[in-house]
Amino acid sequence: MSGIQSVRRADVRSGLAFKNSLRVACAFVLMIVVAGVVLVLAVTNTLEGELRAQTEEEIVLLEQIYRSEGQSGLVNAIRNLTEHALPIGHASGVFDSGGIRLAGTLPSVPPAIGWQKVQVSYSEAAATTQGFYLKRVSLDDLTLVIGRSSRIIDAARWWLLFWLIFLGTAITAGTLLLGYFASRKSLQKLRAMESVMQNISRGDISARLAVSSDHDQIDRISAEVNWHLDRLARLMEGMQSTASSIAHDIKTPLSNTQICLNQALEKIDKHRAPREDIEAALGEVQRLNAIIETVLRISRIEASAGTSSYQDFDLPTLIRDMIDFMEPLAELADQNIRLSSKSDAQLLMHADPGMIKQLLVNLLGNAIEHCPPGTSIVVECHQENPEIVLCVVDNGLGVPEADRDRILKPFERLDSARTKPGSGLGLAMVAAVAEHHGASVTLQDAAPGLRIILRFPSRAQVEAKAAQ
C-alpha cells in the first residue's frame, strides 16, 4: 500500500517532468546570466571602440587645421563645429596654457592626458552632467579636448539587459509551464495505472493499463506490464485447466494401483500367487511417477532463466543421434524416421543441448505414438537468416486446425475421454523448451499429416536479449 499511498500524495510539482523542466530552467537562467555578461561587455567594447575611432578622426582633422592655419584657425574650427555642426552627444574644447577656454563646450580641462571617461556638463547652461569619453591632446601651448557622450552605450546596454531579462523570464516561464503540463499528464497516467492495479489486486485479472499514442516511457511501461498481465492470465488459465487434468490423470493410476493391490491381498488370503497384480500395480506407479516427473521437468524448464547452460553444437549431428535413439521404437511401430536431404550439412546452434534432445525425443515419440503403421517421419533443419528452423513432418492422420494450439498445453489430448494411454505432456514439454529458448512453435497441415515448425533465434539475438 505504500506505493499506492505515495502516488496519492504525489502532486504535479513532484513529477519528474516538472523537476526536469525546473533543472532546465535553472540551467538556462545561469547560461543567460553568463551570456548576458559576455554580450554586454562585447557590445560595450564595440561601441566604445567606435566612439574612439570617430573621436580620433576628428582630432586628426583638427590637428591638420592647427598645423596649417595656427591657433586662430583651430579656434574658429571649434567655434564653427560648436555653433553650426554640433552633433548630439558631442563635446569639444580648446584651452590656452593657463587652462582658459578659447572655444568649445567643455567648461574646463580634464585632469589627465589621453583617454578618460568623466562626468561633465554638456554646456555651461546645462544643469545636469552626463558621461563622456574624452581624449586630451597637447598642441604646443594649447590643449585640445574632443569627446563623445556615453549615452548611446548606456542606452544600448540598458536595452540589451532589458531584452535578455525579458526573454529569459519568458523562456523560463514557458519551460516551467510545459514541465507543469507534462508532469500533470504523467500524474494522470500514473493515477490511471494506480486504479487498474487496484482492480487487479482485487482479482480482476482482465484489467489492463491504457496505452496512449504518446509512446512515452509510461506508455512503454504500460505496454510491458500489459504483456506480463496477458502472460499471467494465460498461466492462471492454464493452471486451472492443468489442475483439473492432472487430478484426473493422477487419480486413474492411483485407482488402478489400489484395485491391483486389493486383488493381490485377496489372492494372498486365498494362498494364490499375487505377482501379476503386484506387477500391474508397479506399472501404474511407474506411470504415475512418469507423469509427476514430466510435470516437474516442465516446471523446471519454465522456471529456468538465463543462458548459462547454452553451448554451440552442430544441430544435424544431434538430430542424427536422436534419430538413431528413436529408430528401434519406430521400427516396432512399422514406421520410418530420417533426416531430410534438404537439411543443411552443418548448422551451428547456440542453445541448451540437453533441452533440444528432450524436445526431439518428445516430437519423435509423439509422432510414433499417434501415427499409424507405415508412417514416414522426416526431420529437417536449415538456416533462414537470422533464425534456425527445425521441422518435424509426418504423413499420418494429422490434427484438426481447431485443436492445433490446444494440444501444446499440458494434459491436452485429442482423445478428450482419455481412453488411450498418454498424459498429454509430450507437446507441452516441446512448447516449454521452445519458450525457454525464445522460439516460436507452429503446427501446420502437411496434407496428409502434421508439420511442426520451430524457429529458434540466432546466437546474436540470444546474446542481445540476455544483455538487456
Summary of the structure (lengths in Angstrom):
residues: 468
radius of gyration: 47.8
end to end distance: 29.7
largest distance: 160.3
contacts: 1343
relative contact order: 0.07
helix: 59%
strand: 17%
